[in-house]
Amino acid sequence: MPTATEQKIIDAAVRLFASQGYDATSVQEIVTAAEVTKGALYHYFRAKDDLLFEIYRLLITSQSADMDRIIGLGLPAAETVREILVSLVVSTAERVDETAVFVRELHRLGEERMTEFRAERRRYHETFLAVVEKGQADGEFSSLVPADTVVRIALGVVNQLPMWYRPDGAKPPAQLAGEIADFVLAGLAAC
């Protein structure tokens, strides 16, 4: 959990990266927007790309913890898939600027950070995949479409949210999340 000062820096970076892009944002602009000193920024972050990675790390850590908590409830596969998708869509929609910044600026990460990013992304994907596979093996879901395709489609929809979702749009995050979960579950419905 970030300190109050660290969170101010992260929030300022998200706003600036989202509005003007990573390259166009200077460390001085982040410091000014966060109302901190450069020393405070460098106390928490060695470089601007550390901020970029921290934006993603906080988001994926929260989303992974939510998924692990949901799986820990021991619900039937359909309820588990619904809860995971609703949680994921809501958190992505509520943090759409953070998601957009990371998706747009991902290529800026160095090799070590990319390896860490890919490992956490893979863990999330494989954990969700295991839920769908179990539902198919137990006959709760149709096996017509392979589980990995279902998961790629479901996560692909969520990954595209920053491209089209608007917080001031007609649908609040919870409604949109329910509709996306309904769509995925309709595709998984046993024949």
C-alpha positions in Angstrom: 0.0 0.0 0.0 1.5 3.3 -1.0 2.1 6.1 1.5 0.1 9.3 1.1 3.0 11.1 -0.6 3.7 8.1 -2.9 0.0 8.0 -3.9 0.0 11.7 -4.7 2.9 11.1 -7.0 1.2 8.1 -8.7 -2.1 10.0 -9.1 -0.3 13.0 -10.7 1.6 10.7 -13.0 -1.6 8.9 -14.1 -3.3 12.2 -14.9 -0.4 13.5 -16.8 0.5 10.3 -18.7 -3.2 9.9 -19.6 -3.7 13.5 -20.9 -0.4 14.1 -22.6 1.5 10.8 -22.9 4.5 9.4 -21.1 7.2 11.0 -23.4 5.6 14.4 -23.2 5.5 14.4 -19.4 8.5 15.6 -17.5 9.5 14.6 -14.0 9.2 18.3 -13.1 5.5 18.3 -14.3 4.8 15.3 -12.1 6.4 16.9 -9.1 4.5 20.1 -9.6 1.2 18.3 -10.1 1.8 16.2 -7.0 2.9 19.2 -5.0 6.0 17.4 -3.8 9.7 18.0 -4.2 11.9 16.1 -6.7 13.6 14.6 -3.7 10.3 13.1 -2.5 9.6 11.6 -6.0 13.1 10.1 -6.2 12.7 8.8 -2.7 10.0 6.5 -4.0 10.9 6.1 -7.6 14.3 5.9 -9.2 13.1 6.9 -12.6 9.9 7.8 -14.5 9.6 4.2 -15.8 9.4 3.0 -12.2 6.2 5.1 -11.9 4.8 3.5 -15.0 5.5 0.0 -13.6 4.0 1.0 -10.2 0.8 2.1 -11.9 0.4 -1.4 -13.4 1.7 -3.3 -10.3 -0.9 -1.7 -8.1 -3.7 -2.5 -10.5 -2.8 -6.1 -11.2 -2.0 -6.8 -7.6 -5.5 -5.6 -6.6 -7.2 -7.5 -9.4 -5.2 -10.7 -8.7 -6.1 -10.4 -5.0 -9.8 -10.0 -5.9 -9.7 -13.1 -8.1 -7.9 -15.2 -5.5 -10.5 -14.1 -2.9 -13.4 -15.0 -5.2 -11.9 -18.4 -6.0 -11.4 -19.0 -2.3 -15.2 -18.7 -1.8 -15.6 -22.2 -3.4 -18.6 -21.1 -5.5 -19.8 -23.1 -8.5 -17.8 -22.3 -11.7 -20.5 -20.1 -13.3 -20.8 -18.0 -10.1 -17.0 -17.8 -9.9 -16.6 -16.7 -13.5 -19.3 -14.1 -13.0 -17.7 -12.7 -9.9 -14.2 -12.6 -11.4 -15.4 -10.8 -14.5 -17.6 -8.4 -12.6 -14.7 -7.6 -10.3 -12.3 -7.2 -13.2 -14.5 -5.0 -15.3 -15.5 -2.8 -12.4 -11.9 -2.3 -11.3 -10.7 -1.7 -14.9 -13.5 0.8 -15.5 -13.0 2.6 -12.2 -9.3 2.9 -13.0 -9.6 3.3 -16.7 -6.9 6.0 -16.9 -4.4 3.8 -15.2 -5.3 0.9 -17.5 -5.1 3.1 -20.6 -1.7 4.6 -19.6 -0.3 1.2 -19.0 -1.6 -0.4 -22.2 -0.5 2.6 -24.3 3.0 2.9 -22.7 3.7 -0.8 -21.9 6.5 -0.9 -24.5 8.5 1.6 -22.4 9.3 -1.0 -19.8 12.8 -2.6 -19.7 13.3 -6.3 -20.1 13.3 -7.1 -16.4 10.0 -5.3 -15.8 8.5 -6.8 -18.9 9.4 -10.3 -17.6 7.7 -9.5 -14.3 4.7 -8.0 -16.1 4.3 -11.1 -18.3 4.6 -13.5 -15.3 1.8 -11.8 -13.4 -0.3 -11.5 -16.5 0.2 -15.3 -17.2 -0.6 -16.2 -13.6 -3.9 -14.3 -13.8 -4.7 -15.9 -17.2 -3.9 -19.4 -16.0 -5.9 -19.1 -12.8 -8.9 -17.9 -14.7 -8.4 -20.6 -17.3 -8.4 -23.3 -14.5 -11.8 -22.1 -13.4 -13.3 -22.4 -16.9 -11.6 -25.8 -17.5 -13.0 -27.1 -14.3 -16.5 -25.9 -15.2 -16.1 -27.7 -18.6 -14.7 -30.9 -17.0 -17.6 -31.0 -14.5 -20.2 -30.4 -17.3 -21.3 -27.1 -15.9 -20.0 -25.4 -19.1 -20.1 -26.5 -22.7 -16.8 -27.7 -24.1 -17.8 -26.6 -27.6 -15.3 -23.7 -27.4 -11.9 -24.4 -25.8 -11.4 -22.9 -22.4 -8.3 -20.9 -23.6 -10.3 -19.3 -26.4 -13.1 -18.3 -23.9 -10.5 -16.8 -21.5 -8.7 -14.9 -24.3 -12.0 -13.4 -25.5 -13.2 -12.5 -22.0 -9.9 -10.9 -21.1 -9.6 -9.3 -24.5 -12.9 -7.5 -24.0 -11.6 -6.2 -20.6 -8.3 -5.1 -22.1 -10.1 -3.1 -24.7 -12.1 -1.1 -22.2 -9.7 1.9 -22.1 -10.3 2.3 -25.8 -14.1 2.8 -25.6 -15.3 3.0 -22.0 -16.1 6.5 -20.7 -16.7 7.1 -17.0 -19.3 9.7 -17.8 -21.1 7.3 -20.3 -24.5 5.8 -20.1 -23.5 2.7 -18.2 -22.0 2.6 -14.8 -19.2 0.0 -14.2 -21.4 -2.5 -12.4 -24.0 -2.6 -15.1 -21.4 -3.0 -17.9 -19.6 -5.7 -15.8 -22.9 -7.6 -15.4 -23.5 -7.4 -19.2 -20.0 -8.6 -20.1 -20.3 -11.5 -17.6 -23.7 -12.4 -19.0 -22.3 -12.5 -22.5 -19.4 -14.8 -21.5 -21.6 -17.1 -19.4 -24.1 -17.3 -22.3 -21.3 -18.6 -24.5 -20.3 -21.1 -21.8 -23.8 -22.4 -21.2 -24.1 -26.2 -21.3 -25.9 -27.5 -24.4 
